[in-house]
Amino acid sequence: MIVNYGFQATVTARPGMGDRLVDLLSTALNDGGPGTSEHCVVYLICRSASDPDVVHVTEGWTSEEDHHRVFAGEAAQAIAARLEGLLAGESAYTDYVPVLGKTDF
């Protein structure tokens, strides 16, 4: 599948809660989670090398519409609701349209 829409989010956990944030974000890859949708082509969780409480999430989707539809679902909304208690502040989001790249996971 081709990625036609994507975004990168930088989220900062409350001090010392970076592991819990990564654990919660990883549940998107559990059965029925948004990361398992046929429309989710890339779901990558990374940590800052200098601050373990800063987490970067990169997602690639078949379309923006597919992303919004899946995110509106029960599984994604349950994850989003649990995020609020872990975050130190507002998250930074950058959406994009991929042009070229390579993934070998």
GUSE-440434 format. One line per field, with one value per residue: residue in one letter; chain; x, y, z of N, C-alpha, C, CB in turn. Coordinates in Angstrom, 3 decimals. Glycine has a CB too. Layout:
torba <- A,...;
zadren <- A,...;
nc1 <- X,...;
nc2 <- Y,...;
nc3 <- Z,...;
cac1 <- X,...;
cac2 <- Y,...;
cac3 <- Z,...;
cc1 <- X,...;
cc2 <- Y,...;
cc3 <- Z,...;
cbc1 <- X,...;
cbc2 <- Y,...;
cbc3 <- Z,...;
This chain:
torba <- M,I,V,N,Y,G,F,Q,A,T,V,T,A,R,P,G,M,G,D,R,L,V,D,L,L,S,T,A,L,N,D,G,G,P,G,T,S,E,H,C,V,V,Y,L,I,C,R,S,A,S,D,P,D,V,V,H,V,T,E,G,W,T,S,E,E,D,H,H,R,V,F,A,G,E,A,A,Q,A,I,A,A,R,L,E,G,L,L,A,G,E,S,A,Y,T,D,Y,V,P,V,L,G,K,T,D,F;
zadren <- A,A,A,A,A,A,A,A,A,A,A,A,A,A,A,A,A,A,A,A,A,A,A,A,A,A,A,A,A,A,A,A,A,A,A,A,A,A,A,A,A,A,A,A,A,A,A,A,A,A,A,A,A,A,A,A,A,A,A,A,A,A,A,A,A,A,A,A,A,A,A,A,A,A,A,A,A,A,A,A,A,A,A,A,A,A,A,A,A,A,A,A,A,A,A,A,A,A,A,A,A,A,A,A,A;
nc1 <- 0.835,0.341,1.536,-0.324,-0.938,0.233,1.521,3.428,3.854,4.829,5.041,5.030,5.642,4.530,6.967,9.087,7.257,7.543,7.913,5.409,3.878,4.895,4.180,1.357,0.900,1.820,-0.224,-1.866,-1.126,-2.143,-4.471,-7.179,-6.597,-5.933,-3.528,-3.410,-5.074,-5.904,-5.437,-3.488,-0.277,2.217,3.363,5.089,6.913,9.038,11.689,13.041,16.534,17.780,15.939,13.937,11.244,10.124,8.392,8.088,5.775,5.188,3.030,1.699,-0.695,-3.198,-4.920,-5.976,-8.620,-9.118,-7.479,-8.741,-11.246,-10.608,-9.387,-11.554,-12.822,-13.739,-11.520,-9.266,-10.143,-10.326,-7.639,-6.741,-8.196,-6.986,-4.473,-4.398,-3.966,-1.301,0.243,2.436,1.858,0.619,0.568,2.679,1.888,2.521,1.366,1.671,2.365,3.646,6.457,8.662,10.394,11.530,10.855,11.800,10.833;
nc2 <- -1.181,2.296,5.222,8.022,10.062,11.470,11.948,13.478,13.314,14.918,14.132,14.828,13.262,13.378,14.054,11.280,9.462,8.438,5.737,4.613,6.101,5.268,2.558,2.783,3.996,1.943,0.107,0.591,-1.119,-3.523,-6.270,-5.185,-2.556,0.873,0.993,-1.411,-1.340,-1.849,0.389,1.797,2.297,2.883,2.906,4.229,4.427,6.459,7.437,10.345,10.822,12.230,12.837,10.841,11.147,12.367,11.633,10.494,10.050,8.587,8.375,6.771,6.806,5.435,7.376,10.696,10.778,8.094,7.890,9.731,8.522,6.018,6.958,8.072,5.925,3.519,2.158,3.809,6.190,5.406,5.073,7.712,8.999,7.987,9.044,11.703,11.868,11.270,13.149,15.989,18.404,20.291,18.540,18.448,18.584,17.654,17.553,15.796,15.145,12.370,12.077,10.610,7.697,5.048,1.987,-0.624,-2.700;
nc3 <- 0.000,-0.528,1.048,1.426,3.068,6.050,9.403,12.006,15.406,18.374,21.620,25.079,28.057,31.477,34.010,34.337,33.320,30.805,29.975,30.499,28.737,26.234,26.418,26.405,23.877,22.285,22.425,20.326,18.384,19.070,18.626,16.732,17.214,16.179,14.749,13.499,11.389,7.960,6.533,7.790,7.183,8.177,11.476,13.849,16.767,18.560,20.791,22.325,22.196,24.164,26.156,27.902,28.343,26.197,23.335,20.019,17.445,14.402,11.732,8.866,6.347,4.105,3.195,4.126,4.891,5.554,7.806,9.589,9.858,11.047,13.378,14.647,15.660,18.231,19.516,19.024,20.204,22.864,23.523,23.153,25.176,27.466,27.241,28.135,30.956,31.140,29.851,29.717,28.639,25.817,22.718,19.821,16.448,13.105,9.942,6.830,3.359,2.048,-0.140,-1.054,-0.039,2.178,3.784,5.833,7.814;
cac1 <- 0.000,1.078,1.212,-0.741,-1.110,0.909,1.810,4.396,3.449,5.775,4.301,5.901,5.005,4.869,8.282,9.206,6.165,7.802,7.674,3.956,3.390,5.256,3.337,0.006,0.921,2.041,-1.468,-2.484,-0.730,-2.844,-5.601,-8.273,-6.115,-5.850,-2.303,-3.579,-5.969,-5.292,-5.139,-2.303,0.875,3.365,3.096,6.434,7.078,10.456,11.954,14.152,17.784,18.240,14.896,13.089,9.836,9.679,8.105,7.683,4.972,5.030,2.007,1.455,-2.018,-3.557,-5.512,-6.346,-9.966,-8.999,-6.940,-9.764,-12.287,-10.095,-9.154,-12.855,-13.317,-13.710,-10.189,-8.401,-10.646,-9.969,-6.226,-6.659,-8.722,-5.996,-3.265,-4.461,-3.381,0.143,0.944,2.893,1.350,0.086,1.405,2.942,1.561,2.839,0.872,2.464,2.084,4.925,6.881,9.592,10.953,11.789,10.688,12.118,10.641;
cac2 <- 0.000,3.557,6.252,9.265,11.056,11.080,13.003,13.210,13.948,14.905,14.186,14.811,12.683,13.972,13.548,9.888,8.637,8.112,4.314,4.392,6.698,4.344,1.369,3.105,4.189,0.648,-0.659,0.809,-2.240,-4.724,-6.676,-4.232,-1.193,1.660,0.681,-2.669,-1.104,-2.033,1.719,2.316,1.694,3.112,3.336,4.181,5.126,6.710,8.259,11.285,10.274,13.021,12.978,9.665,11.504,12.923,10.522,10.893,9.046,8.845,7.522,6.895,6.270,5.388,8.677,11.473,10.356,6.806,8.173,10.357,7.530,5.052,7.657,8.327,4.650,3.271,1.784,4.997,7.151,4.903,5.409,9.169,9.372,7.609,9.857,12.976,11.782,11.038,14.204,17.170,19.614,20.110,17.820,19.148,17.741,18.134,16.622,15.868,14.245,11.762,12.193,9.534,7.110,3.619,1.352,-2.059,-3.092;
cac3 <- 0.000,-0.637,2.031,0.788,4.127,7.276,10.357,13.065,16.655,19.477,22.872,26.247,29.235,32.770,34.410,34.739,32.805,29.406,29.722,30.474,27.494,25.149,26.569,25.961,22.428,21.630,22.382,19.013,17.532,19.526,17.785,16.676,17.427,14.944,14.019,12.764,10.251,6.646,6.002,8.492,6.520,9.058,12.850,14.413,18.035,18.852,21.961,22.235,22.714,25.311,27.170,27.765,28.472,24.908,22.432,18.669,16.761,12.978,11.142,7.435,6.043,2.702,2.899,5.307,5.257,6.260,9.134,10.429,10.118,12.009,14.643,15.278,16.187,19.673,20.004,19.010,21.183,24.190,23.725,23.297,26.493,28.489,27.058,28.836,32.287,31.056,29.122,30.451,27.977,24.472,21.767,18.560,15.297,11.764,8.935,5.611,2.246,1.685,-1.527,-1.369,1.172,2.236,5.081,5.919,9.222;
cc1 <- 0.883,0.590,0.895,-0.932,-0.376,1.041,2.844,3.918,4.585,4.974,5.273,5.114,5.343,6.195,8.226,8.142,6.340,7.547,6.186,3.348,3.681,4.389,1.924,-0.051,1.082,0.772,-2.216,-2.156,-1.347,-3.994,-6.733,-7.868,-5.975,-4.609,-2.376,-4.510,-5.208,-4.887,-3.950,-1.087,2.132,2.849,4.401,6.493,8.576,10.562,13.083,15.389,18.240,17.205,13.907,11.592,9.276,9.578,7.611,6.914,4.831,4.015,1.895,0.181,-2.276,-4.219,-5.813,-7.729,-9.942,-8.477,-8.014,-10.877,-11.841,-9.899,-10.463,-13.434,-13.071,-12.301,-9.262,-8.848,-10.336,-8.508,-6.087,-7.140,-7.724,-4.721,-3.250,-3.802,-1.872,0.927,1.263,2.345,0.780,1.085,1.571,2.706,1.975,2.288,1.675,1.917,3.428,5.194,7.748,10.105,11.126,11.508,11.007,12.015,10.713;
cc2 <- 1.248,4.523,7.538,10.393,10.556,12.245,12.515,13.985,13.844,15.115,14.060,14.307,13.520,13.347,12.103,8.959,8.259,6.649,4.015,4.960,5.779,3.093,1.626,3.260,2.865,-0.196,-0.442,-0.331,-3.558,-5.036,-5.667,-2.795,-0.453,1.363,-0.616,-2.522,-1.320,-0.699,2.380,1.584,1.810,3.537,3.145,5.025,5.240,7.545,9.221,10.623,11.003,13.162,11.833,9.951,12.146,11.777,11.085,9.737,9.481,7.854,7.815,6.152,6.288,6.690,9.395,11.047,9.036,7.030,8.738,9.368,6.533,5.719,7.940,7.061,4.489,2.986,3.000,6.014,6.705,5.213,6.902,9.618,9.071,8.439,11.081,12.945,11.608,12.225,15.409,18.457,19.270,19.368,18.661,18.171,18.441,17.115,16.813,14.914,13.661,11.871,11.005,8.964,5.629,3.132,-0.120,-2.450,-4.568;
cc3 <- 0.000,0.432,1.273,1.787,5.352,8.221,11.355,14.276,17.655,20.744,24.029,27.443,30.465,33.210,34.924,34.171,31.333,29.077,29.625,29.195,26.318,25.220,26.053,24.446,21.688,21.583,21.069,18.055,17.987,18.582,17.879,16.905,16.116,14.121,13.238,11.571,8.944,6.028,6.686,7.944,7.385,10.426,13.592,15.672,18.296,20.121,21.658,22.826,23.975,26.428,27.014,27.922,27.199,23.909,21.106,18.048,15.306,12.438,9.652,7.084,4.541,2.263,4.206,5.804,6.017,7.676,10.055,10.791,11.179,13.372,15.366,15.916,17.677,20.211,20.073,20.051,22.610,24.510,23.967,24.675,27.604,28.393,27.963,30.211,32.289,30.511,29.991,29.849,26.625,23.588,20.512,17.414,14.011,10.788,7.657,4.560,1.823,0.183,-1.929,-0.069,1.055,3.650,4.933,7.378,9.361;
cbc1 <- -0.952,0.914,2.389,-2.017,-2.623,2.268,0.530,5.871,2.160,6.890,3.227,6.491,5.450,3.721,8.874,9.170,4.857,9.218,8.306,3.287,4.032,6.759,3.288,-0.486,2.045,3.139,-2.362,-2.017,0.780,-3.365,-6.104,-9.287,-4.784,-5.883,-1.158,-4.108,-6.566,-6.251,-6.347,-2.420,1.108,4.332,1.901,7.479,6.339,11.159,12.293,13.824,18.870,18.641,14.173,13.502,9.652,10.665,7.054,8.922,3.568,6.393,0.646,2.650,-3.102,-4.480,-6.800,-6.328,-10.838,-8.059,-5.768,-10.359,-12.658,-8.768,-8.400,-13.841,-12.673,-14.618,-9.574,-8.396,-12.152,-10.222,-5.370,-7.483,-10.034,-5.649,-3.147,-5.886,-4.001,0.408,0.124,4.413,2.454,-0.269,0.799,4.405,0.051,4.386,-0.648,3.933,1.356,4.952,7.641,10.763,10.093,13.250,9.253,13.555,9.314;
cbc2 <- -0.004,4.180,6.467,9.048,11.316,10.506,13.458,13.617,13.303,15.997,13.076,16.217,11.214,13.735,14.447,9.810,9.362,8.460,3.462,5.032,8.080,3.962,0.931,4.383,5.141,-0.122,-0.280,2.144,-2.365,-4.545,-8.069,-4.600,-1.205,3.121,0.616,-3.744,0.332,-2.769,2.604,2.130,2.356,4.192,2.523,4.665,4.381,7.431,7.389,12.625,10.349,14.385,14.357,8.646,12.446,14.042,9.550,11.287,8.865,8.734,7.729,6.355,7.066,4.209,8.527,12.990,10.228,5.836,9.147,11.576,6.794,4.440,8.965,8.885,3.507,2.110,0.704,5.643,7.343,3.388,4.976,9.860,8.641,6.129,10.296,13.397,10.658,9.845,14.641,17.220,20.667,21.467,16.435,19.723,17.406,18.346,16.829,15.551,14.991,10.295,13.502,10.030,7.417,3.294,1.560,-2.388,-2.591;
cbc3 <- 1.215,-2.051,3.052,0.020,4.441,6.973,11.078,12.648,17.218,19.308,22.933,26.528,29.436,33.848,35.484,36.204,32.984,29.059,30.823,31.710,27.263,25.226,28.038,26.640,22.039,22.349,23.558,18.417,17.510,20.973,18.189,17.661,18.160,15.271,14.966,13.688,10.304,5.715,6.138,10.059,5.157,8.466,13.526,13.389,19.214,17.657,23.181,22.970,21.650,24.843,27.053,28.770,29.644,24.385,23.049,17.787,17.444,12.217,11.842,6.615,6.777,2.432,2.043,4.991,4.012,5.487,9.037,9.715,8.828,11.508,14.400,14.245,15.451,20.003,19.099,17.619,21.011,24.278,22.506,22.204,26.764,28.363,25.609,28.977,33.026,30.199,27.942,30.473,27.829,23.851,21.424,18.518,15.268,11.564,8.674,5.904,1.042,2.117,-1.745,-2.263,2.346,1.813,5.637,5.337,9.765;
